[in-house]
Amino acid sequence: MNTHILGFPRIGRNRELKRALEHFWKGRSDETALLELARSIKKNNWLIQAEAGLNWITTGDFSLYDHVLDTLCMLGLVPDRFHGEQGKIDLTTYFHMARGDIERNVPAMEMTKWFDTNYHYIVPEFAGEPSVRLGSSRLLNDTKAVLALGLRPKPVLLGPLTLLCLGKQDRPGARWAWMAPLLEMYARVIAKLDPLCDWIQIDEPVLCTDLSPEARARALSAWARLAGAVSGSRLLLTTYFGPLAENLDLALESCFGGLHLDLVRGGEDLDPVLERLPESMSLSLGLVNGRNIWKTDLTEAAVLGRRVRDRLGPARVLMASSCSLLHAPVDLRSESDLPATLRAGMSFAVQKCHEVAVLGRSGLDIEASEELKANRADLASLRSDPLVCRATVRERTAAIDDTMLHRKQTYALRKPVQQAWLKLPPLPTTTIGSFPQTKSIRAQRKKWKKGLLDHEAYEAFLREEIGETIARQEALRLDVLVHGEAERNDMVEYFGERLDGFCFTQNGWVQSYGSRCVKPPVIFGDVARPQAMTVPWISYAQSRTDKPVKAMLTGPVTMLCWSFVREDLSRSEVCRQLALAIRDEVCDLEKAGIKIIQIDEAALREGMPLRHRDQESYLAWAVDAFRLTSAGVEDSTQIHTHMCYSEFNEIVEWIAKLDADVISIESSRSKMELLEAFRRFAYPNDVGPGVYDIHSPRIPTVDEIVALLKKALEVIPADRLWVNPDCGLKTRGWPEAVASLRNMVEATALLREEMIADPA
């Protein structure tokens, strides 16, 4: 049977793309060098798929920043503020859209999470009169390049329905005015690809969500326009991240040549699809998990595949990954330090290509295939690993009761107790936690890990860094300080290294956005905290200032979502174990005299199921996990939390149930649009909407920050409004961090003066 994947990681085996991008942005290399490196990575990705034995090689999955941004540039959907000379869409325009135009003081486009993943995409904008035109020809060129290698290309396009549904509009229904011109551009692209390939992949993951009536009404006519553009190739309607459910009818009536199902997350679709699949339609089975690092149970997959093959015939069945492998690390072969049992049970993107190919070439003969037998042996060894289960941990989670989930008093009674010792001014200023991870910090950490720097010298270096960070914040006149996290490599990995039940890869990097990559820890067993993780560093920072220092911890839901979790462990149970570990740390911080503690839940919205029907049960245990971490402290201790780019409007009531004293949220790229949720819902506690975008090197002006704060004051009372950046400053340099924070403090001071002059 034929085989393919939906996409491959873009960053390179050793994050070559990250380094090339950052050199280019800093002016250390030119466009020619960047594009040459991109061509090299793409060719290597194609050859990996070919060497694995896949029948079709995916093109169009590579991006210099984001595939949604690439689609916008291909279709000429560029906001007017970014158009360069004669409307040309060049590399400069492309990166201005993603990162902002510093010279012209134009902010970047909004960015948010890609469905329920930790990947961020650039949000399309549908405003004004529709105006599109063909732009980038990269997809066509890459498809021709694969043909020139003697391989069979399968180009991928983000589908029009998903593009329109994920975009923002300047007025209700405005996005649909763009559909007809966009479809014309799609049809022109598809017509150019048609003679070059057997299949063209049209990604419509929005079908795995609750579609609006308007989207449902327009889907079939949109796809019919695309189908009319092909004569020799076939269109593959690709869905992933969940079941089709009520959108199954639309998919089956799409008049495309094939349908892809994510059978890892949407297995319930298979039986109804087999009953109703048109004879003209092939079925692509997403059996290899593109979102985790564990080996696929190929025997189980083969049994399912054989049932489908026997029903449809081998010519109509394709074996595939569940979704793009973008969400997996690149290659397991670079991992030499993992425990042998765990490593034998893992599979990164390169290995997942082989898993898909094995299913194709095995003939789904479970007993005859040596590769399937080896896979069974590896999984049996992993599942019998005695490190997984710890009775004491499970006994403790079983003993959690309702009293452990509630603070002693309500927020209204806690706030005056906290203010009595904090004595903060109106509109208190703070940061989210991290400060720049400089070359010096990274170099010293590397030397320490290699044994070239002894522990005492490394800790002395870190204390010096923390002291300087405190001094810089005092000079800026911030109200609540942080220690800057110089000792931390990553907000999840740092804690995972200090908890039982975790292990770590050497090179398991995954793209989060642009050049930003994360290396998720691996949760392979029960989680417990052997000893305090942050208390000495935060206590040292507090000793260097009379101002309050805020401790930063990563919350249990975020640690769960940003780790690779064993698939045979219950996620809600793992989350409770994590919550108990963080609760212990919170109580130890309070005992050490740290009275402001921030528990970041950046991934709370991200972890939510895509379907409304499944969300309440998740939110219930996720909120309980947060409350478990925070409810053990006295009323005088102030609990903060932070959340990253997400759509909060639908869950603001659940966010209120967290009962954090202060919540900070990313909101500057959307110009405070997130605050509409607080206009409709009387959020009871303190809020710190981000006043500038830390993901862009652009420094915000004082006037901009004042304007954003005034917007916030329309919704949030002054006595409950905090002032902070959108997120941590880890990826920024000190000059831009200091300049931005100085403007933030100045803008706050101006507003405070206005409030004194005009108390009303």
C-alpha positions, 0 to 999 in steps of 0.5 A: 500500500502507498505511504506518506506523511503530512509534513516534516520538521523544518528546523534541521537535525541540529536546529540549523534553521534557528541559527541561520535565522538569528544570524540573518536577523542580526545582519551577520549573514545575507539572504543568499546564505539563508535561502541556501541553508533552507534549500539544504534542509528541504532536500535533506527532509525529502531524502529522509522520506525517500530513504525510509521508503515512502511513496510520496514526498511532502513539499510545502511543509517547510517554512522560514517562520510559519506555514500560515504566514507562507500561505498568506504570502503565496496568496498575496494576503498581506496587510497594507501596512507591510507592503513594500516597494510596489507591493512586493512580497519579499523576504523583508516584508515576510519577516516584518509581518512576523516580527514587526518593522522596527524602522517604520515602527509597525508592530507584527501581526498577531500570533496565537496557538495552532489548535491545541498544540504549542506551535504558534501561527501568524493570524490572518487579517481580513479587513477592508476591501478584498485584495489578493494576488499570487505572490510566492512561487516557493511551493511550485519550485519545491515541487519541481525540485523533488521531481528533479530528484526522481521522486514523487512530490505531494504538495501541501496547502493550508485549506481555504476554510481553515485559513478563513476560520483562523483569521481575524476580521474587522467586522462580523462576516467580513472574512467571507467576502474574501472567499471568492478572490482567495479561491481564485488564487488557490485554483491558480496555484493548484492548476500549476501543481496539477501536472506535477504530482499524483496528489495535492494535500489540502489541510483542513484541520478546522473540520475537527472543531465546532464549525460555525454555520457560515463555515459549514454553508460555504465549505462544499462550494469552496472545495468544489472550486478547488476540485475543478482546478485539477485534471490529472492529480487528485486532492486529498482532504486532510483533517487532524487533531480530532474526530470529524464528528458532525462535519463528517458529512461535509468531508464525504461530500467534498468531491475530493479524491481522498480523505485523511483521518487522524486515527490517533485522536479521531478513531471514532470516525473510522467505522462511519467512514467505512460505511459511507465512503464514496467509491471514488474516494481513497482513505488515508489512515493516520496511524503513526502519532505525529505529536508524541515520541513513543513508538507506534504499536505497529501490530495494533495499527496493522490489524486496523489497516488490514480491516480497512484494506479488506473492505476497500482494497489496497489501491484505495488505502494510504498509510500515513502519520496522524498529522504533520511531524512538525510537532516531533523532534527530528532524529532519535539517533542523536540520543545516546544518554537515554535509558536503553529501555526508554530509548527502545520505545521511542520514535522521532520524526525520522523513525516515524517515517520508517514506521509508516513505511513499515506498515506499507511494505509489511502487507499488514502481515502481523506474523510474517513481518520481522519489523513488526515483531521487533516493534512488539518486543520494544513496546513490551519491554517499555511497558514492563519497566519497573520505574513507571509505578511508585505506590507512595505517589499514587497513594498521595494523589488518592488522598487529595480532598476538596479542602486542599483545593480552596484558599482560606478566604476569598480574594476580596478578603485576601487582597487587603491583607496582602496590600497591608504589607505590599504597599504597592502604588496604583498600577503596580509594575512587574515582569513575567519572570525571565530576563535575557539568557545571555551568551555568558549565561549559556556559556557558563552553563555549558561549561558546568554541564561538561565538568569544565566549571565546578559547582561552587564557581557556577553558583557564584556566577549565577548569584552575580547574575541574579544580583545584577538583575535585581539592581537593573530592576531597581534602577528601572523603578519596577514595583515587584521584582523577579530574580530573572531565572539565570539558572534555568534552561527552560521553564519546564525542563528546569523543573523536570530535571528536579522531579522524579519520573522525568527523563531528558533528550539531548537534541529533542528540539521542537519548533514553537514559532519562528526560530524559537525551539523547545526541548520538551522533557519526557514523563515516563513514570510517576512524578514526585519532588525529592527536594526544594527546587527554587527556594535558595535562588529566590531567597538569595534574590530577596536578600538583595532588595527591600522590594518584594521579589516574586517567585516563578514556578511552572504550573502542572497543566503547562508541565503536562502539555509541554512534555511528552507523556507516556501514552499508557499513563492517565494525563489527569493523574499525571497532572495531579502528581505534578500539582502535588510536587508544585504545591510542596514547592509553593509551601516551602517558598512561603516558609522561606519568606517569599510572599508573592508566587507566580505559577505559570499556566501558559498552556491551560487553553492549549490543553483544552479539547477542540470540541465543546462537548469534551472541554468541561471535563478537562477544564474541571481537572485542570483548574483543580490541579492549579488550585491544588498547587496554590491553596496551601498558603496563607491569605497574605501570600499573593498568588499570580499566574500567567497565560500565553497566546490563547483565545480566552473569551470562551473560558474566562469563567474557568480562569476566574475559578483558578482563584489566582490573586493576579493573572497576567495575559498576553494581549498587546499584539491584538491591541487588548482585544482579549479584554472583551472577555473581561467586558462581558464577564465581571472578572473578580481578581487583579489582571495584568494584560501585557502592554508590549510584545516581547516576541518582537525586537521592536521597542514600544513607545511610551505613547503606545503603552499609555494608549493600551493601558487606557484601553485596559482601564475601560474594562478593568478598575485601576485598583485591580490593574497591573502593568507588565510585558506580554511574556518573559524576556528570556529571548530578548537582549538586555538593551532592548529589554531595558529600553522597553521596560523603561518606557513601560515604567514611564507610561505607568508614571504618566497615568498615575499622575493623570489619576491623581490630577483627575481621581474620577 
